[in-house]
Amino acid sequence: MDPTVPRKRADAVRNKATLLDAAAAAFITSGVDAPVRDIATKAGVGVGTIYRHFPTRADLIVAVYRHQVEACADAGPTLLADNASPHAALAQWIDLFVDFLITKHGLAKAMQSNDPAFEALHAYFLDRLVPVCALLLDAAAAAGEIRSDVDALDLMRGVGNLCIGAENNSSYDARRMVELVIDGLRLRTPP
């Protein structure tokens, strides 16, 4: 660790995480244009605290996105270690990934803007999550639980495409569609 860079206090790190979780929840219900005062209230902080950490809305959106990518990336190895079945770990991770995708209400529009703050997010997403998905797929394939020809990026794209309809159609159950795909990866023994 670089001794010239001050370490953040544990409570400051927790407070920032609480703020990011509150912003993510607000984005789910109201989109990325959710009022900052609502986010502050949900986080139990003043509006000034949000602006101190995130001077612009783009800074807040990027931080929420990165925070959620990190949570999803960190969950993969933990789920693999905590489950007896790699397929079960994969299914649970994909469920978290679906949560991540569904909560991006309005983010696609923001990312298509010309704001330079959003430029590196897609690459960051791929760099952090594709290797985690590959780790889980490889473990499940090595255990003989799933087919071995599944590419992590292909699976993530497929899951992402299945989640697209969830935002505009309340009767569409993206989670159920994804569950069918994950179940379809299983190797079956003939009857």
N, C-alpha and C positions, 0 to 999 in steps of 0.2 A: 504494500500500500504506500502511496506517495505521501510522505509526512507533511508536504506543503498544502495538501488538500484537506480542509477540515472535515471531520466525520460528522454526519448528521446524528442528532440525538435520536434514540429509539422512539420516543414519543412523537418527534417531528415526522419520522418515517411512517409511523402508524397513522398520524393525522392526515398525511398526504394520501395514504392508501384509502382511508375513510372518505376523504374528499373525492378521490377518483371513483370509488364504488358508488358514492352518491350521484356523481355526474353520470356514470354509466346507467344507473337506475332511471335517472331523469331522461336520458337519451332514449331509453326503451319506451317510456310512456309518451314523451313529447318530441322526440327527435333531437337532432344536434342543435336545434335552435331553442332548446329549453331555457327559460329565464335563469340567469345566474343566481338571482335571489332564491329561487326554488331549490337550486343545487346547494346553496349555502345553508338554507334552513334544514334540508335533509341531512347535511353533513354536520350540522351543529356548529357552524363557524360563521363569521361575518363575511359579507361580500368582499371586503378588502383583502381577506385572507386568500380568497380564490384568485383575485387579481395580482396579489403579491407572488403567488406561485405560477400563475398562468396569465400573463399580461393580455393575451388575446384569446378569443374563442378558439381560433385554430390551434393555439398552444394547448388548450384544455382538451380539445378533441384528439389531438395527437397523443397526449399523455394518457388519456383513457384507453385509446386503441392499443398503445404499447403496453400498458398495465395489464390489459386483458390478454394480449398475446403472450406476455410473460407468464401469467397465471396458467394459461392453457399449456404452454411449453413445459412448465415446471410440473404440471400434473401427470404428464405421460410416464416418466420414470417412477414416480411415486405409485401410480396405479399398477404398473407392472410389478413392482416389488410387493405390493399389498394384496395382490390377487393370486389365487392358485392357478387360474387359467389366463394365459395371455390373450385369448379371445375375449374374455370378460373385461380385461383391462382395456383392450382396444375398443370394445363397445362403450365402455364408460367414458373413455377419452373422446370418442366421436360424439357422444352425447354432450360433453362439455364444448366441443367444437361447434356443434349445432347451436348451443346457447350463445356462443360467441358470434356466430353468423347472424342469428336472428336479432340480436341486440344492436345490430349496426344500422338501425332505422335512420335514414337520412345521411349516413356516412358516405354512401356511394356518390350521391350528388355533391357533397362537400369535397370528396376526393377528386371529382372531375373538374372542380374549379381551378383557377389558375394560381391558387395560393401555393407558394413554394414549400410551405410547411408540410404538405401532404405528399410531396414527390417521392420520398423514400419509403413510405409506409408499406406499399405492396411488396417490395423487395425484403423489407424487414420481416413481414408476415411469412413469406416463403422461407427465408433463411432460418427462422426460429421454429416453424411448425412442421415443415416437410420432414426434417430429420427425426422429429419425435414420432410422427405418424409412421415413418419407415421403420423405426426401432420397434414399435408395437406390431407392425405387420410382420417383420422378420421374426420376432419372438413367437407369434402365433403360427407362422408357417413352420418354423423349426420344431414346434410342439406338435405338428401334424394336425392342427385345428382348422387351418384355412388353406386355401389354394396359395401356391407360392408365386404366382405370376401377377400379383397385384402391385401396381406402382402407387406409391404414396401420393404423388401429385395428382394422378388420375383419380384416385379415390376422393381426395379432398375437393377436386373440381366437381366431381359427381355429387358429392354431399352439398357443396355450395349451390349447384344448380337446383337441387331438390329443395333448398331452403328459400329460393327466390320467391316462390308463390305465397309464402307465409305472410308477407307484409301486406298484401293487398286482398287476401281472401281468408276470412276468419274460419271458413269451413275446411280449409286445406290444412292437413296435419303433416307438416314437414318431418317432424320427429318420427312418425309412423312410417313414412316413406324411407327414411334413412335406416330405420330399424330393419326393414325388409332387405335393404342392400347389405347391411352388415351380417344379417343372418344368412344371406345368400353366398357370402364368402366361405362359409363353413364347408369342410370336406364331409361328405356323407358316405357312410358305408352302405353298399347295396343291400336291400332287404333279403 
